[in-house]
């Protein structure tokens, strides 16, 4: 048959629903995170791809390491994220119903943040007296083509290309309430081994996210989240597809400590509008372990 069902690791846009990315934290801390994400719903493909009525479920596990940094007197951090995906689903391929189960590593990501204003690099002792007002920060994320990819399949877990995403973020606190917003753009290199054709390119994708965060007592916090992304039209050998992305998502996040070093974060999101008809839900859980800098 023409195609075997697979799926790229949950869209890069999903990573944009991430509150507190530009919060200040003490320098010299290390964080180890392990998590699970479940995604279910309808995936819409470009009109030129002979796939219709795709109903897919993915289970994704990830392992991440985070290190807080002193960047010339400004607070910063670096993240390394390694995901793995298990997928099952069905769709109509050239008018025939097909099912598929697949698993493998998705593309790894490295991100670097630095807060340029309002968040100086502080030791844990100094941080005890810190009160946030307005923070302005920037970040850059680089995703490498390390995921499972087979050019004989129409869609894959890996993307067989690089992407880079610069972003500007602003965070403003009023006591226990914090508002955060960020705007970024994904730029993609070409995939020179697509399923059909010689080169698969994609135009930049612009992303915007916003969060309203409330800090409860004893380290518990919750957030209402939203994001919007547009662009990312695919181009095969110079021919553009009619698959311009325009999508809104909303969600919520809650995090709470277990003890001084361990904490849990729960999150969920759903699509409220999609130009291409993609409508899917995501729920996730992550465990975090913290050490270093006197903890």
Beta strands, then each sheet from edge to edge (+ up, - down):
strand 1: 30-43
strand 2: 51-71
strand 3: 74-93
strand 4: 96-105
strand 5: 109-117
strand 6: 134-143
strand 7: 163-174
strand 8: 177-188
strand 9: 200-202
strand 10: 205-215
strand 11: 221-231
strand 12: 234-236
strand 13: 239-240
strand 14: 245-257
strand 15: 262-274
strand 16: 279-291
sheet 1: 4+ 3- 2+ 1- 16+ 15- 14+ 11- 10+ 8- 7+ 6- 5+
sheet 2: 9+ 12- 13+
end
